[in-house]
Amino acid sequence: MNEIIIDYREKADELISFLQSQGIAVKVEKLSFGDYLLDGAVTVERKCASDFVTSIIDGRLFKQVANLKRHAPRPVLIIEGNPYRTGFNMDNRAIEGALLSLQTVWYLPVLFSKTLIETAGRLIMICKQHAEFNDVVTLRWGYRPKRLATRKLYLLQGLPGIGPDLAKRMLDHFDSVSGIFNASIKELTTVKGIGSTKAKKIREILD
């Protein structure tokens, strides 16, 4: 089951009810950064459109983004509502500039939603995609997986010539990491995508 931790300062009764109705495990805790933590990995900062614009005006926005980038490995910003229609007397080019800066300079993904329930839908989609992604692909560059299934894939991708798809095929074929580590060269070649040369290199590493 996917899990979402919601910061206790969020007014989220409606959101919690909706998430739970969709099979999401929800906890309300104090988060040091962001408003939501998805599956222990993705930190989401949620801003309504008016707060987004005022944060540009008073200079809070990029300070908050700097903190997110410093402390949250995988941050995402969700803007709820239309930032170009908030009633504030602010040039649309300034808003567009801030959005472009977030995505191209700070490398912060920015998502949009119209309502709180639509925001909840975005959170659920991120959770599900994160789980599906980690079932097949593991980022080895500085990434430290937490789920057992993902740790197995992470370990196998350290072997020569083993990418995410092949790691999953090996696990499906041998049922366990120990089964793979104890397999002979001939047994390794029974996995689609592993020839004798690759199998010998794997055994060299393991031995």
C-alpha positions as CSV (number, residue, x, y, z in Angstrom):
1,M,0.0,0.0,0.0
2,N,1.2,3.5,-0.8
3,E,1.8,5.9,2.1
4,I,1.5,9.6,2.3
5,I,2.6,11.6,5.4
6,I,0.9,15.0,5.7
7,D,2.4,17.8,7.7
8,Y,0.2,18.5,10.8
9,R,-0.1,22.2,9.9
10,E,-2.0,21.4,6.7
11,K,-5.8,21.7,6.9
12,A,-6.4,18.4,5.2
13,D,-9.5,16.7,6.5
14,E,-11.1,16.5,3.0
15,L,-7.8,15.5,1.5
16,I,-7.2,12.7,4.0
17,S,-10.7,11.3,3.5
18,F,-10.3,11.2,-0.2
19,L,-6.8,9.6,-0.1
20,Q,-8.0,6.9,2.3
21,S,-11.0,6.2,0.1
22,Q,-8.5,5.5,-2.7
23,G,-6.5,2.9,-0.6
24,I,-3.7,5.3,0.4
25,A,-2.3,4.9,4.0
26,V,-2.2,8.4,5.5
27,K,-0.3,9.7,8.5
28,V,-0.3,13.2,10.0
29,E,3.1,14.2,11.4
30,K,5.4,17.1,11.7
31,L,7.5,17.4,8.5
32,S,10.7,19.5,8.6
33,F,10.3,20.3,4.9
34,G,7.4,20.3,2.5
35,D,3.7,19.6,3.0
36,Y,3.6,15.9,2.0
37,L,6.0,13.0,2.0
38,L,5.1,10.3,-0.5
39,D,6.3,6.8,0.1
40,G,9.2,8.1,2.1
41,A,10.9,9.4,-1.0
42,V,9.1,12.3,-2.8
43,T,8.6,15.6,-0.9
44,V,5.8,17.8,-2.2
45,E,5.3,21.5,-1.4
46,R,1.8,22.7,-2.1
47,K,0.9,26.3,-2.8
48,C,-2.4,27.8,-3.7
49,A,-2.0,30.2,-6.6
50,S,-2.3,33.4,-4.5
51,D,0.3,32.2,-2.0
52,F,2.6,31.4,-4.9
53,V,2.3,34.9,-6.2
54,T,2.7,36.6,-2.8
55,S,5.8,34.4,-2.2
56,I,7.3,35.9,-5.3
57,I,6.5,39.4,-4.2
58,D,7.9,39.0,-0.7
59,G,10.9,37.0,-1.7
60,R,10.0,33.8,0.2
61,L,9.7,31.6,-2.8
62,F,13.3,30.9,-3.7
63,K,14.4,30.7,0.0
64,Q,11.8,27.9,0.4
65,V,13.0,26.3,-2.8
66,A,16.6,26.5,-1.7
67,N,15.7,24.7,1.6
68,L,13.7,22.0,-0.3
69,K,16.6,21.3,-2.7
70,R,19.1,21.2,0.2
71,H,17.1,18.9,2.4
72,A,14.7,16.9,0.2
73,P,16.3,14.6,-2.4
74,R,13.2,14.5,-4.6
75,P,11.1,17.7,-4.2
76,V,8.1,18.6,-6.3
77,L,6.0,21.8,-6.2
78,I,2.2,21.7,-6.8
79,I,0.4,25.0,-7.6
80,E,-3.3,24.8,-6.9
81,G,-5.2,27.3,-9.0
82,N,-4.2,29.7,-11.8
83,P,-1.3,31.9,-10.7
84,Y,-2.1,34.3,-13.6
85,R,-5.6,35.0,-12.2
86,T,-5.1,35.8,-8.5
87,G,-6.2,39.4,-8.6
88,F,-2.7,40.7,-7.6
89,N,-1.3,43.5,-9.7
90,M,1.7,41.6,-10.9
91,D,3.1,41.4,-14.4
92,N,2.5,38.0,-15.9
93,R,6.0,38.0,-17.2
94,A,7.3,38.0,-13.7
95,I,5.2,35.0,-12.8
96,E,6.3,33.2,-16.0
97,G,9.9,34.1,-15.2
98,A,9.6,32.6,-11.7
99,L,8.1,29.4,-13.1
100,L,10.8,29.0,-15.7
101,S,13.5,29.6,-13.1
102,L,12.1,26.9,-10.9
103,Q,12.1,24.4,-13.6
104,T,15.3,25.2,-15.6
105,V,17.6,26.8,-13.0
106,W,16.5,25.0,-9.8
107,Y,15.4,21.8,-11.6
108,L,12.3,21.6,-9.5
109,P,9.3,19.9,-11.1
110,V,6.2,22.1,-11.1
111,L,2.7,20.6,-11.3
112,F,-0.6,22.3,-11.5
113,S,-4.0,21.4,-10.2
114,K,-7.4,23.2,-10.1
115,T,-8.8,21.9,-6.8
116,L,-7.7,20.1,-3.6
117,I,-9.2,16.9,-4.9
118,E,-7.2,17.2,-8.1
119,T,-4.1,17.8,-6.0
120,A,-4.9,14.6,-4.2
121,G,-5.1,12.8,-7.6
122,R,-1.6,14.2,-8.4
123,L,-0.3,12.8,-5.1
124,I,-1.8,9.4,-5.7
125,M,-0.4,9.3,-9.3
126,I,3.1,10.2,-8.0
127,C,2.9,7.4,-5.4
128,K,1.9,4.8,-7.9
129,Q,4.4,5.8,-10.5
130,H,7.1,5.9,-7.9
131,A,6.3,2.3,-6.8
132,E,6.1,1.1,-10.4
133,F,9.3,2.8,-11.3
134,N,11.2,1.3,-8.4
135,D,9.9,-2.2,-9.3
136,V,11.9,-2.0,-12.6
137,V,14.4,0.9,-12.4
138,T,16.8,1.9,-9.7
139,L,19.0,5.0,-9.8
140,R,22.4,3.9,-8.5
141,W,23.9,7.4,-8.5
142,G,23.6,8.3,-4.8
143,Y,20.2,6.7,-4.5
144,R,19.5,4.5,-1.5
145,P,16.4,2.4,-1.8
146,K,14.3,1.5,1.2
147,R,11.9,-1.2,0.0
148,L,13.2,-4.8,0.0
149,A,12.3,-5.5,-3.6
150,T,14.0,-2.3,-4.7
151,R,17.2,-3.1,-2.7
152,K,17.4,-6.4,-4.5
153,L,17.3,-4.7,-7.9
154,Y,19.8,-2.1,-6.7
155,L,22.2,-4.8,-5.6
156,L,22.0,-6.7,-8.9
157,Q,22.5,-3.6,-11.0
158,G,26.0,-3.4,-9.5
159,L,26.9,-6.5,-11.5
160,P,28.6,-6.0,-14.9
161,G,26.2,-5.4,-17.8
162,I,23.1,-5.7,-15.6
163,G,20.5,-2.9,-16.1
164,P,17.1,-2.6,-14.5
165,D,15.2,-4.9,-16.9
166,L,17.8,-7.6,-16.8
167,A,18.0,-7.4,-13.0
168,K,14.2,-8.0,-12.8
169,R,14.4,-10.9,-15.2
170,M,17.2,-12.5,-13.1
171,L,15.1,-12.2,-10.0
172,D,12.0,-13.6,-11.7
173,H,14.1,-16.6,-13.0
174,F,16.1,-17.4,-9.8
175,D,13.5,-16.2,-7.2
176,S,16.2,-14.8,-4.9
177,V,19.5,-12.8,-4.9
178,S,21.2,-15.8,-3.3
179,G,20.0,-18.0,-6.1
180,I,21.6,-15.7,-8.6
181,F,24.9,-15.4,-6.6
182,N,25.2,-19.2,-6.5
183,A,24.3,-19.8,-10.1
184,S,26.9,-21.3,-12.4
185,I,27.9,-19.7,-15.8
186,K,25.6,-22.2,-17.6
187,E,22.7,-21.4,-15.3
188,L,23.2,-17.7,-15.7
189,T,23.0,-18.0,-19.5
190,T,19.5,-19.5,-19.2
191,V,18.3,-15.9,-18.4
192,K,17.3,-14.1,-21.6
193,G,19.8,-11.4,-22.3
194,I,22.8,-13.1,-20.6
195,G,25.3,-14.7,-22.9
196,S,28.3,-16.7,-21.9
197,T,30.6,-13.6,-22.0
198,K,28.4,-11.6,-19.6
199,A,27.9,-14.7,-17.4
200,K,31.7,-15.2,-17.1
201,K,32.1,-11.5,-16.1
202,I,29.4,-11.8,-13.5
203,R,31.0,-14.9,-12.0
204,E,34.4,-13.2,-12.0
205,I,32.9,-10.4,-9.8
206,L,31.1,-12.8,-7.5
207,D,34.1,-15.1,-7.1
